[in-house]
Structures are given as structure tokens and as C-alpha cells.
């Protein structure tokens, strides 16, 4: 029996906003998490990427807010600017025309401008740990009246680089404040942090054995390291994805990779961690509008992004671990839609995918490109073997279509030598000289054999050469 938002006791204005957004029924994680959050319990929400976790915590969070009060009442902590802006867009859709005020407090923006906006007394803020802590230190942000603190992508927020900042922000909230941790993956380090900050948390996991979406297809293509860029180019030309994300591991290489991809004719832009807020927002806006086809990104930059229309994810570098692989492939196949993840790996990197298969309980199928299709490598190998057998079955000395070695000894000999022999015979006949004695059969056979051997040696050396080079060699002969 399906559950409706009305049955979850979501206020009518929000239900109407959801219908305008095209959301009519709650997902399983929303149906489970919303009632628990409305009771005021601390919660750990874990579910696959693309299952609606953002609305699962935003809807009860907005209902906690009392618009009559001027104090800040809800804080959402996020690891990246992009995720923060995405959540802000959801909040603005749900609160448009209403009394609730919201503000983003993310790094990369001007502090003075954010301080100025804080004078409007937002009820809910979405911020990165570093910027939130910075504003708390200069006493422009106080968390003493916060009723609900949410940490989205909590495993990423608690990475070593920002864990101290995040814990300092949580410490600024009252002990009675309700706290919620959200992510698709909850490693042991995150569970340890949860035990320090959450009081008897309710743990909500939807189908934990199914780590990735059932609508996702996992594939991989093998090539040499130097061929990865060209393999990606060929895959994009073959598949023609409307919109896709390409992942790499090292940020230092991102500009070089963009240049190489653009050089081979691909429509691609990069999401730089070092770029300004405005530049990153512009790149994301252009990608959402379909102004370019491929978004090149690192794991951190694309964490938690929900971009409609992304049909494919390409791994130009394999993910560093199974959790990162989960978050990467979660950028496609969201909310029941179809999606495809393709890893481009070298023979030495194949073992990484085998580890992911065991750890995640998925199958990553090998593929090869053959005659405009993605096929099983066995078919590609059989086609190559068939071509080799056809080449081997061709009779030795058989003339190619463009002319070349013929079966007769006259044809085998250089054309100039034949003409010279004929002219000498005519001269002898005109002078009355005795005709030349025919060569001994054994000697003639030996000469023909030597010519055939030389021709075979030339054929061996030119095997696999391009057609234009073979024709050039034949013209010389």
C-alpha cells in the first residue's frame, strides 16, 4: 500500500509545491525518514544515491521552523559549494511566496556580503563547515537557537580536512538540538562520529544490500594508458550521450585533460575546485542547460549533485575505493531512471573493478567497440581471428586488386629486364647472329625462386602497413 505526503502529515502548502515540482508520491526513504524526524529523534539516513534523501530531511526541517521568530532555527552542513547551491534551490522552490527566509553560507563568496544578508535573520542556512565556523568566530552567526542540525554527505564532511571545522560547528549548537546525519555510504569513521554527536539515533537504511540503483548498467573497456583519451572520444561518438560526467582522480591534471579532450573535438568543461564561486556556478548552469556535453570533475566536486538528464558516467580514472565508485555512478540512474557507468581501465587496473564487484555485489561487464556497437570482447576477438584466417587463406603470390606480384616468372621479373631481353633478341636476329641459347631450366627456376623469395620478404616486412604505403612501394617496383 503506497503512502502519500498527506498521510505523512506534510503541510498542504508544501504538498502543493511538490506537485508543482512533479513529485506526487514519497520514495521509500522519505516515507521512512519523515515520521521519525517529525518525532524529534536523532537520525542516521542511509540510502542509495538518487533516492530522494534531500526532500526526506528538508520537508520535516521546514515544518520545524516558526516563521514568527527571527532566530536561525535550522542549519544544513554540506561538503561542497555545488551541493549547497543545489539544496538552496530546493528550499527556494518549497518556500517561494512564503514567510520562511533562507541563506547560503558557502566558501568562495564574499564574507561581507553574507554578513549583510544575515541581518535579514534567515530561518534556515545551508553552509560549508569552514565558512560557518568563520562567521561564528567573528560573532556574526550564532547557533544557540538552532532546533535542527543536518549534515548531508556526512562521510565527506567528516573527511580529515574539514572534520575539525564540522565538529566545531556542531559544538556551537545546544545539546538538546536534534541532529541528522545523511549519506549514501556510512563508513566506520562516520559511525564513530555519530556515536559522539547523536543521542540514541534511529538508523534508517533502505535495502542496504542493494548498494547501487537497479536501473544502472555497469560496464568497462580495456585499453592502454596512452589510449584512454581516444577511447573516451570513440565511446562518446558511439554512444552519443545527451549529458555525461567524466571523473578523474587528480585535480592537478584537470586542465591538461580538458585541453586534450577539447583537442580531439569533444564538448567538455571542467568543475575546478580552485575556481571562484561565480565560475563554478556558471559551469554548472551551462551544463544543466545543455550548452556542452561532458562535465569533467573530481569526486569531491561532483559529490551529491543531482543533474537532470545525465545518462552516462565515464571513469577516465578508476575510483579510489568502492564508496567513491558508488557516489560517482549515483550521478545517473536517479529516481528510477536508466543510467550507464563505463570505466576505462588498463589491463593492470582491471583488478580494481573486480574488488568493486565483490564489495558492492554488482557485475561490471567487459565491452569492446566493434562495427559501431558495444559488444562482448569475445565477439571482437572472434572477428579479429576471422580476419586473420582470411588473410592466411589468401594464396601466396596472389595479386592484390591494385596490381602487384603475378604468378608468371615474366611478371615476377622487373618490367625493364623483360624489355631489355626482347630488344637483344631482335638485334641478334637482324644481324644474322645465332640466336641466344636458352637458359638452362634449372638456372631459370633458381632465378624465379630467388625473385619469389625476395617478394615474400617484402610482403612480410610490409604486413600491417597502411594501404597508401603499400601502394607507394608497389609503384616503386
Secondary structure, 3 states (H helix, E strand, C coil): CCCCCCCCCCCHHHHHHHHHCCCCCCCHHHHHHHHHHHCCCCEEEECCCCCCHHHHHHHHHHHHCCCCCCCCCEEEEECCHHHHHHHHHHHHHHHCCCCCCEEEECCCCCHHHHHHHHCCCCCEEEEEHHHHHHHHHCCCCCCCCCCEEEEECHHHHCCHHHHHHHHHHHHCCCCCCEEEEEECCCCHHHHHHHHHHCCCCEEEECCCCCCCCCCEEEEEEECCHHHHHHHHHHHHHHHCCCCEEEECCCHHHHHHHHHHHHHCCCCEEECCCCCCHHHHHHHHHHHHCCCCCEEEECCCCCCCCCCCCCCEEEECCCCCCHHHHHHHHCCCCHHHCCEEEEEEECHHHHHHHHHHHHHHCCCCEEEEEECCEEECHHHHHHHHHHHHHHHHHCCCCCCCCCCCCCCCHHHHCCHHHHHHHHHHHHHHHHHCCCCCCCCCHHHHHHHHHHHHHHHHHHHHHCCCCCHHHHHHHHHHC
